[in-house]
Structure formats: C-alpha cells, structure tokens
Amino acid sequence: MLLGHANKDLGPEGELIYEGVGDIKADSDIQYAIYNLSERKDERQVRKFVNIKDRGRCEMERVVDYAKAPELTYLEMLDSVRTVDGDGVKRQEAQRRREAVHDRLSCIIR
C-alpha cells in the first residue's frame, strides 16, 4: 500500500489534484482517490473511495462512514466503520458541492 498527496482544493470538476505522485500512479496496479464528504467536526465521518486506475477486477467505488468523538479510542473508531447506501451518498455529495460553490463565491465577493 502507498499513499500519495493531493491539494486540499479540488479541481474545476471536483476532482483531486495530485502533487508529486506521478511515479506512484505509474508503478501501481490499482489506485483509489479518497474524497471527504463530511466536516471535520461531524460525529460521523464520511469517505468516498473512487477507483482511478485498475488492472484487474476491483471495486470501482465505495463509501464508508465511521464514528468520531474525543472519547473514542482508535480501535473503537475502526470498529464503527460501515458502508453507506447510495441515497445517503448522494445527499452528502450534493451538500459538499453547495458548500464548495458558496466558498468560491464568498472569495470572489470579498
């Protein structure tokens, strides 16, 4: 397993912008981009894994969530991981798109 770095700001189509990881993509057989669909303060953290490179049979997309609270241990957070259904994902993604547009507009208006 390898991890690469992406900019915190997304590209114009909402895609990750990778920095200094071109050789990792070239040398790997399978690669996933991980998108955050929740706010850092949310009690349920939501992550979307999107396959961006595959050689062979692998899952193309999966969304999971997990509990996050100061009183939880790391193992308790890992034990709380679960798969999220399609409707929940669509709502989360729509909310994130609205927030991104709002953030961009507020920067322009200032």
Backbone as ProteinMPNN parsed JSONL, in Angstrom:
{"seq_chain_A": "MLLGHANKDLGPEGELIYEGVGDIKADSDIQYAIYNLSERKDERQVRKFVNIKDRGRCEMERVVDYAKAPELTYLEMLDSVRTVDGDGVKRQEAQRRREAVHDRLSCIIR", "coords_chain_A": {"N_chain_A": [[0.84, -1.16, 0.0], [0.534, 2.222, -0.827], [0.603, 5.709, -0.18], [-0.407, 8.821, -1.506], [-0.078, 12.378, -2.092], [-2.482, 14.98, -2.317], [-3.709, 18.175, -3.404], [-5.443, 20.384, -1.121], [-7.529, 21.844, -2.164], [-10.015, 21.228, -4.589], [-10.133, 20.334, -8.119], [-11.61, 21.972, -11.068], [-13.756, 20.311, -11.775], [-14.356, 19.05, -9.455], [-12.493, 17.12, -8.845], [-9.615, 15.396, -7.429], [-6.416, 16.967, -7.159], [-3.321, 15.946, -7.823], [-0.08, 15.993, -6.297], [3.258, 15.642, -6.983], [3.221, 12.812, -7.228], [3.274, 11.267, -9.491], [4.901, 9.112, -10.283], [4.095, 7.133, -8.525], [1.497, 6.501, -9.39], [2.119, 5.506, -11.918], [3.56, 3.212, -11.283], [1.844, 1.589, -9.838], [-0.776, -0.907, -9.597], [-3.443, -0.669, -8.916], [-5.396, 2.116, -8.036], [-6.874, 4.358, -5.776], [-8.806, 7.275, -5.221], [-9.499, 9.257, -2.415], [-12.221, 10.833, -1.166], [-13.428, 13.369, 0.965], [-16.515, 13.581, 2.497], [-17.68, 14.846, 4.587], [-17.755, 17.18, 7.37], [-15.003, 18.149, 9.463], [-15.776, 18.313, 12.124], [-18.024, 16.745, 12.363], [-19.918, 14.063, 13.813], [-20.185, 11.614, 12.54], [-17.977, 10.556, 10.231], [-17.54, 10.717, 6.758], [-16.324, 9.011, 3.977], [-15.419, 8.735, 0.574], [-14.336, 6.347, -1.652], [-12.851, 6.23, -4.724], [-12.178, 4.472, -7.606], [-9.449, 5.085, -9.619], [-7.59, 3.967, -11.183], [-7.195, 0.83, -12.537], [-6.154, -2.518, -12.779], [-7.341, -5.296, -13.556], [-9.79, -7.105, -11.615], [-11.68, -5.156, -9.527], [-13.314, -3.18, -7.008], [-15.147, -0.355, -8.047], [-16.133, 1.888, -6.729], [-16.739, 2.959, -3.392], [-18.39, 3.9, -0.455], [-17.871, 4.847, 2.846], [-18.595, 5.25, 6.353], [-17.692, 6.431, 9.634], [-17.555, 6.544, 13.237], [-16.651, 9.438, 15.092], [-15.292, 10.847, 17.84], [-14.114, 12.574, 20.76], [-13.944, 10.879, 22.992], [-13.69, 8.322, 21.995], [-11.633, 5.499, 21.33], [-8.932, 4.733, 19.049], [-9.274, 2.127, 18.033], [-11.999, 1.755, 18.573], [-13.099, 3.61, 16.821], [-12.298, 2.431, 14.373], [-13.768, 0.048, 14.568], [-16.295, 1.057, 14.184], [-16.68, 1.514, 11.494], [-18.64, 1.489, 8.558], [-20.454, 0.571, 5.58], [-21.957, 2.948, 3.406], [-25.181, 3.631, 2.066], [-26.471, 4.262, -1.306], [-28.326, 6.496, -1.497], [-27.786, 8.059, 0.77], [-25.195, 8.814, 0.19], [-25.519, 10.398, -2.115], [-26.893, 12.604, -1.033], [-24.95, 13.613, 0.742], [-22.865, 14.282, -1.07], [-24.122, 16.242, -2.663], [-24.519, 18.242, -0.754], [-21.829, 18.872, -0.148], [-21.018, 19.899, -2.647], [-22.633, 22.205, -2.802], [-21.573, 23.653, -0.637], [-18.939, 24.05, -1.552], [-19.349, 25.694, -3.807], [-20.467, 27.909, -2.542], [-18.264, 28.687, -0.938], [-16.402, 29.393, -2.944], [-17.768, 31.514, -4.204], [-17.98, 33.342, -2.082], [-15.313, 34.057, -1.768], [-14.852, 35.459, -4.105], [-16.6, 37.611, -3.891], [-15.677, 39.028, -1.702]], "CA_chain_A": [[0.0, 0.0, 0.0], [1.217, 3.503, -0.891], [-0.26, 6.877, -0.081], [0.092, 9.985, -2.214], [-0.584, 13.667, -1.635], [-3.285, 15.791, -3.23], [-4.002, 19.507, -2.876], [-6.688, 20.418, -0.354], [-8.555, 22.39, -3.047], [-10.343, 20.342, -5.703], [-10.112, 20.906, -9.451], [-12.875, 22.568, -11.511], [-14.808, 19.295, -11.844], [-14.445, 18.417, -8.151], [-11.548, 16.003, -8.769], [-8.386, 15.647, -6.697], [-5.249, 17.422, -7.913], [-2.196, 15.264, -7.19], [1.193, 16.701, -6.267], [4.474, 14.869, -6.81], [2.964, 11.381, -7.057], [3.119, 10.66, -10.806], [5.573, 7.812, -10.349], [3.293, 6.167, -7.768], [0.415, 6.042, -10.268], [2.696, 4.718, -12.996], [4.08, 1.943, -10.769], [0.835, 0.811, -9.104], [-1.776, -1.604, -10.393], [-4.766, -0.169, -8.539], [-5.296, 3.37, -7.303], [-8.132, 4.961, -5.343], [-8.839, 8.624, -4.667], [-10.369, 9.277, -1.244], [-12.881, 12.125, -1.031], [-14.072, 13.627, 2.242], [-17.877, 14.062, 2.298], [-18.197, 15.363, 5.849], [-16.955, 18.213, 8.017], [-14.124, 17.592, 10.491], [-16.446, 18.295, 13.425], [-19.167, 15.827, 12.332], [-19.771, 12.839, 14.605], [-19.982, 10.529, 11.57], [-17.097, 10.959, 9.149], [-17.914, 10.004, 5.538], [-15.266, 8.997, 2.969], [-15.76, 8.065, -0.684], [-13.185, 5.788, -2.346], [-13.153, 6.149, -6.15], [-11.1, 3.833, -8.345], [-8.996, 5.911, -10.746], [-6.728, 3.129, -12.014], [-7.369, -0.574, -12.17], [-5.683, -3.6, -13.644], [-7.969, -6.484, -12.996], [-11.107, -6.981, -11.007], [-11.706, -4.438, -8.256], [-14.494, -2.348, -6.816], [-14.933, 0.955, -8.638], [-16.48, 2.948, -5.797], [-17.294, 2.527, -2.103], [-18.486, 4.975, 0.527], [-17.94, 4.351, 4.22], [-18.552, 6.254, 7.401], [-17.225, 5.926, 10.921], [-17.785, 7.443, 14.364], [-15.502, 10.226, 15.527], [-15.569, 11.606, 19.054], [-12.919, 12.599, 21.62], [-13.905, 9.771, 23.963], [-13.475, 7.042, 21.314], [-10.268, 5.08, 21.026], [-8.72, 4.469, 17.626], [-9.904, 0.838, 17.716], [-13.452, 1.953, 18.559], [-13.422, 4.274, 15.545], [-12.182, 1.41, 13.331], [-14.904, -0.88, 14.714], [-17.545, 1.713, 13.795], [-16.726, 1.695, 10.043], [-19.729, 0.789, 7.87], [-20.728, 1.006, 4.216], [-23.083, 3.875, 3.296], [-26.008, 3.352, 0.891], [-26.425, 5.23, -2.395], [-29.083, 7.724, -1.244], [-27.031, 8.848, 1.741], [-24.031, 9.349, -0.517], [-25.972, 11.487, -2.99], [-27.186, 13.767, -0.194], [-23.671, 14.145, 1.228], [-22.144, 14.894, -2.188], [-24.834, 17.467, -3.029], [-24.207, 19.23, 0.28], [-20.441, 19.3, -0.339], [-20.958, 20.754, -3.842], [-23.206, 23.502, -2.432], [-20.603, 24.336, 0.209], [-17.797, 24.456, -2.379], [-19.786, 26.841, -4.604], [-20.593, 29.024, -1.595], [-16.913, 29.12, -0.582], [-15.802, 30.08, -4.101], [-18.454, 32.796, -4.393], [-17.64, 34.254, -0.991], [-13.967, 34.556, -2.04], [-14.955, 36.423, -5.205], [-17.362, 38.775, -3.436], [-14.912, 39.799, -0.698]], "C_chain_A": [[0.889, 1.229, 0.0], [0.194, 4.606, -0.731], [0.395, 8.018, -0.826], [-0.585, 11.236, -1.699], [-1.397, 14.339, -2.723], [-3.507, 17.151, -2.578], [-5.303, 19.474, -2.091], [-7.829, 20.997, -1.184], [-8.756, 21.439, -4.222], [-10.253, 21.082, -7.023], [-11.488, 21.402, -9.856], [-14.043, 21.579, -11.591], [-14.97, 18.55, -10.523], [-13.492, 17.245, -7.962], [-10.32, 16.399, -7.969], [-7.283, 16.097, -7.655], [-4.024, 16.87, -7.186], [-0.928, 16.083, -7.311], [2.332, 15.721, -6.043], [4.281, 13.369, -6.648], [2.801, 10.664, -8.401], [3.751, 9.289, -10.915], [4.804, 6.751, -9.578], [2.185, 5.614, -8.651], [0.965, 5.142, -11.371], [3.102, 3.319, -12.527], [3.044, 1.075, -10.059], [-0.161, 0.159, -10.059], [-3.187, -1.094, -10.128], [-4.566, 1.111, -7.746], [-6.69, 3.899, -7.003], [-7.89, 6.388, -4.888], [-9.834, 8.595, -3.513], [-10.899, 10.696, -1.07], [-13.564, 12.226, 0.328], [-15.463, 14.202, 1.971], [-18.494, 14.612, 3.581], [-17.29, 16.476, 6.356], [-16.13, 17.57, 9.128], [-14.814, 17.439, 11.841], [-17.62, 17.315, 13.484], [-18.887, 14.568, 13.145], [-19.623, 11.602, 13.735], [-19.152, 11.096, 10.43], [-17.406, 10.096, 7.93], [-16.782, 10.142, 4.522], [-15.716, 8.196, 1.758], [-14.463, 7.639, -1.364], [-13.572, 5.592, -3.805], [-11.946, 5.554, -6.869], [-10.732, 4.706, -9.534], [-7.981, 5.171, -11.614], [-6.921, 1.691, -11.569], [-6.794, -1.48, -13.241], [-6.237, -4.87, -13.033], [-9.298, -6.16, -12.365], [-10.998, -6.275, -9.653], [-12.955, -3.564, -8.203], [-14.201, -0.937, -7.312], [-15.217, 2.099, -7.676], [-17.068, 2.354, -4.523], [-17.303, 3.735, -1.187], [-18.644, 4.342, 1.901], [-18.078, 5.54, 5.159], [-18.081, 5.596, 8.687], [-17.477, 6.987, 11.985], [-16.5, 8.173, 14.723], [-15.929, 11.068, 16.726], [-14.345, 11.535, 19.961], [-12.815, 11.402, 22.558], [-13.653, 8.407, 23.317], [-11.995, 6.751, 21.135], [-10.157, 4.854, 19.516], [-9.395, 3.16, 17.209], [-11.425, 0.949, 17.688], [-13.894, 2.661, 17.276], [-13.346, 3.268, 14.397], [-13.353, 0.432, 13.37], [-16.223, -0.271, 14.253], [-17.689, 1.894, 12.283], [-17.854, 0.859, 9.446], [-19.898, 1.364, 6.468], [-21.981, 1.873, 4.201], [-23.844, 3.564, 2.015], [-25.962, 4.505, -0.114], [-27.153, 6.529, -2.127], [-28.355, 8.635, -0.261], [-25.83, 9.511, 1.093], [-24.439, 10.533, -1.38], [-26.278, 12.749, -2.196], [-25.9, 14.425, 0.296], [-22.914, 14.874, 0.113], [-22.8, 16.199, -2.619], [-24.534, 18.578, -2.031], [-22.787, 19.753, 0.108], [-20.294, 20.195, -1.568], [-21.515, 22.145, -3.533], [-22.223, 24.306, -1.594], [-19.409, 24.84, -0.599], [-18.149, 25.676, -3.223], [-19.89, 28.068, -3.707], [-19.219, 29.575, -1.226], [-16.251, 29.886, -1.718], [-16.436, 31.439, -4.321], [-18.081, 33.794, -3.301], [-16.228, 34.819, -1.171], [-13.989, 35.634, -3.118], [-15.592, 37.728, -4.727], [-16.557, 39.625, -2.475], [-14.121, 40.864, -1.308]], "O_chain_A": [[1.88, 1.286, 0.729], [-0.964, 4.441, -1.112], [1.616, 8.171, -0.787], [-1.561, 11.158, -0.952], [-1.049, 14.279, -3.902], [-3.495, 17.27, -1.353], [-6.169, 18.64, -2.353], [-8.99, 20.672, -0.934], [-7.794, 20.911, -4.779], [-10.291, 22.312, -7.055], [-12.441, 21.276, -9.087], [-15.2, 21.984, -11.484], [-15.649, 17.524, -10.473], [-13.654, 16.459, -7.029], [-10.011, 17.583, -7.837], [-7.225, 15.665, -8.806], [-3.725, 17.281, -6.064], [-0.721, 16.783, -8.302], [2.368, 15.039, -5.018], [5.093, 12.714, -5.996], [2.247, 9.565, -8.446], [3.203, 8.399, -11.565], [4.853, 5.576, -9.942], [1.949, 4.406, -8.671], [0.351, 4.134, -11.719], [3.0, 2.354, -13.284], [3.341, -0.068, -9.711], [-0.358, 0.621, -11.184], [-4.028, -1.092, -11.027], [-3.683, 1.192, -6.891], [-7.572, 3.89, -7.862], [-6.882, 6.677, -4.243], [-10.893, 7.977, -3.62], [-10.136, 11.637, -0.855], [-14.202, 11.276, 0.783], [-15.579, 15.214, 1.281], [-19.706, 14.819, 3.647], [-16.195, 16.687, 5.834], [-16.531, 16.543, 9.675], [-14.479, 16.542, 12.614], [-18.159, 17.08, 14.565], [-17.762, 14.069, 13.165], [-18.993, 10.632, 14.154], [-19.587, 12.02, 9.742], [-17.523, 8.876, 8.051], [-16.33, 11.251, 4.235], [-16.312, 7.126, 1.886], [-13.592, 8.469, -1.623], [-14.522, 4.866, -4.098], [-10.832, 6.064, -6.757], [-11.584, 5.033, -10.36], [-7.559, 5.678, -12.653], [-6.823, 1.372, -10.384], [-6.933, -1.236, -14.439], [-5.66, -5.438, -12.106], [-9.855, -5.08, -12.558], [-10.307, -6.746, -8.75], [-13.564, -3.255, -9.227], [-13.137, -0.385, -7.033], [-14.614, 3.166, -7.788], [-17.803, 1.368, -4.568], [-16.341, 4.502, -1.146], [-19.442, 3.425, 2.093], [-17.732, 6.671, 4.819], [-18.073, 4.371, 8.814], [-17.598, 8.173, 11.679], [-15.408, 7.607, 14.668], [-16.828, 11.902, 16.621], [-13.614, 10.544, 19.936], [-11.711, 10.962, 22.881], [-13.423, 7.429, 24.029], [-11.205, 7.644, 20.828], [-11.162, 4.792, 18.807], [-10.018, 3.094, 16.149], [-12.074, 0.304, 16.864], [-14.943, 2.343, 16.716], [-14.228, 3.246, 13.538], [-13.87, 0.034, 12.325], [-17.171, -1.0, 13.96], [-18.723, 2.382, 11.827], [-18.012, -0.317, 9.773], [-19.528, 2.509, 6.208], [-22.953, 1.577, 4.896], [-23.233, 3.266, 0.988], [-25.473, 5.59, 0.198], [-26.647, 7.589, -2.497], [-28.317, 9.851, -0.45], [-25.493, 10.649, 1.419], [-23.767, 11.564, -1.373], [-25.954, 13.851, -2.639], [-25.775, 15.65, 0.269], [-22.382, 15.962, 0.333], [-22.101, 17.169, -2.912], [-24.319, 19.725, -2.421], [-22.562, 20.958, 0.209], [-19.524, 21.155, -1.538], [-20.94, 23.15, -3.952], [-22.056, 25.506, -1.813], [-18.92, 25.942, -0.353], [-17.339, 26.596, -3.347], [-19.443, 29.151, -4.084], [-19.024, 30.79, -1.202], [-15.611, 30.912, -1.487], [-15.736, 32.415, -4.595], [-17.888, 34.976, -3.585], [-15.971, 35.952, -0.765], [-13.236, 36.605, -3.051], [-15.168, 38.816, -5.118], [-16.74, 40.841, -2.438], [-13.426, 41.598, -0.605]]}, "name": "protein", "num_of_chains": 1, "seq": "MLLGHANKDLGPEGELIYEGVGDIKADSDIQYAIYNLSERKDERQVRKFVNIKDRGRCEMERVVDYAKAPELTYLEMLDSVRTVDGDGVKRQEAQRRREAVHDRLSCIIR"}
